Amino acid sequence: MNVFKFGGASVKDAAGVRNIHNVLEATGESALVIVVSAMGKTTNALEGVVTAYLEASPGLDAKITQVYDTHWTLAQELFSESSHPIFKEMTDLFRQLRTFMEGNTSRQHAFVYDQIVPYGELLSTAIVVHYLKDQGAIARWIDVRDFIKTDASYREAQVDWEATQLAINKNLPKSGFIVAQGFIGSEVGHNFTTTLGREGSDYTAAIFGFCLNAQHVTIWKDVPGVLNADPRHFKQTNLLNQISYREAIELAFYGASVIHPKTLQPLQRKEIPLFVKPFNDPLAAGTRVGIGPDLAPKIPCFILKDQMVLLELSALDFNFMMEDHIGEVFKALHRCQMKVELIQNSAISFSVCVHDKYQRMDELLAHLRQHFKVEHHPEVTLYTIRYGTPQAAQELSKGDTVLLRQESNQTLQLVLKS
């Protein structure tokens, strides 16, 4: 069986759900695992439920009702009869959610998160499978927690590949459209719900692809495929027809919105190609990630990360920046939860570009200034160019101050200050 994955943007409304059926008809597939994410902004809304629940906020009921009403309204657009079984199923799911919150005694955020947020995927897949059935498709809903087994690392669960392979081989239906939730699994032993972390739904598709020895896995998105630059920041973008596994991982490492490496790794092991295609044009070629040229066409790829912070450090005694100095810097970065995006060092200096996601820069600076001279450059932009040209770099930095430049092999990185 092959695998299709539909993200939140592709099922954000009734038209999106209808379009899933259109895609299935256009592609002519008859046996698929269809992985579906939560609809639209549902995950964000349920994260708000988690916060309100843990804080015992009086606004908790309103937040749950908002999620309930959104799905109920969408279902009413798709299913005209009020007696349709989808409405009872949704009511039961919200009852289960409230039952968990009433009976739960844990205050551990990650655990509570993993028990509440997955209701977005449970709701979306219930709606999708009923709609497909109503269109005459042979579709079955599965609870992915019965198939993808993990450890108990809540919010970043690690897959137990042996248990997962066994469950899929033994219990997964072998025909028709199998509708499964993305992003979630369950821990071996206690069966509590777990989530797979960043890009978890793409990863779910890859897990099924690997275990089923799929011929291909396709991710359907609201873009033509993988572009050489983010159209939100660059006026001119081009579709990449082919990307090798290695190049896709390189691009993802530097921050491109391609495919997360953990999604590619199981597919690469069995050389299963991954396609990224537009859900509004299902017959378009999109982008293929797999064995082949690193990049086709071979054009510059641009990656932008803004709101970065550049730190330039040197020893207080003007001594060399040795391993013990650099080790101290990395300990401090780890302690303050800084995501390191770029490093550069010389005999007497060490520069690092970081993302201060948790707003702990003041704490970091206070510690580093006890041991180093520190120059602090907030709100800088980090550009990464793969397969760039001197002209492309010059155009990119026009009008800005270049604080740091680093070039290696096929990659040029610039830290710019406007």
PEMO-V71491 format. One record per helix or strand of 3 or more residues. SS is the DSSP state (hx for helix, st for strand). FROM is the first residue (numbers start at 0). LEN is the number of residues. If there is no record, write none. Layout:
ss->SS from->FROM len->LEN
ss->SS from->FROM len->LEN
This chain:
ss->st from->1 len->5
ss->hx from->7 len->4
ss->hx from->13 len->14
ss->st from->31 len->5
ss->hx from->41 len->13
ss->hx from->59 len->19
ss->hx from->84 len->19
ss->hx from->108 len->8
ss->hx from->118 len->16
ss->st from->138 len->3
ss->hx from->143 len->3
ss->hx from->160 len->11
ss->st from->176 len->5
ss->st from->183 len->4
ss->st from->192 len->3
ss->hx from->199 len->13
ss->st from->215 len->6
ss->hx from->244 len->9
ss->hx from->260 len->9
ss->st from->272 len->6
ss->st from->286 len->3
ss->st from->300 len->15
ss->hx from->322 len->13
ss->st from->338 len->7
ss->st from->349 len->6
ss->hx from->360 len->8
ss->st from->371 len->15
ss->hx from->389 len->7
ss->st from->400 len->8
ss->st from->410 len->7
